[in-house]
Amino acid sequence: MTRSARATCHCGAVELRLALPEGLPRPQRCDCSFCRRRAAPNNSVPLEALEVVKGRDRLTLYTWKTGTAKHYFCSTCGIYTHHQRRSNPNEYGVNLGC
């Protein structure tokens, strides 16, 4: 049986579904210049383990330099929901606060 989790932004406009076959991964903090300022702990999941269930049209993308890391925010409430990792572009980091 595959476990799953639901993650939402503050206003509920964006909702994610995470496939977590081995439960919740160990939390971590990225130390890039952007994530240090954001200070949101996250869990890494493979790209295929994250599904945007609601609010894809509300997601705003922030990227810089190489464009590899892609940080997604709710355009309504401003909450960071997830990002495609620069250190491993095959994974998303998902905001534990969501």
Number of C-alpha atoms within 10 A of each C-alpha: 6 8 11 15 12 14 21 22 22 17 12 14 17 25 20 21 16 21 19 17 12 10 11 15 12 8 13 13 14 16 10 11 8 12 13 12 9 11 12 17 16 22 17 22 19 16 15 11 15 22 14 15 14 15 16 15 10 15 22 15 14 12 14 10 6 7 10 14 19 17 23 21 19 25 17 15 14 14 19 23 25 24 22 22 19 15 11 13 15 13 19 24 25 26 22 14 14 19
